[in-house]
Amino acid sequence: MLHDYIANFLDYCKNANFSERSIESLHHRLGELCIFLTTINNPSIQEIKYQQLTQFVADFN
């Protein structure tokens, strides 16, 4: 499910004329977020907590 949200968001960014470099960067970072969420067994995007996001930022710089 998260992959669908990411793909839709990246499509929006392309349609909003984000630079190619920005889209590539977002794609990479959102992919890392997706991997991180699977490592902490987070079953849905609605259950992501602020604490988990700060942990992601700390762990992945």
Helices and strands as residue ranges (DSSP letters): H 2-15, H 20-39, G 45-47, H 50-60
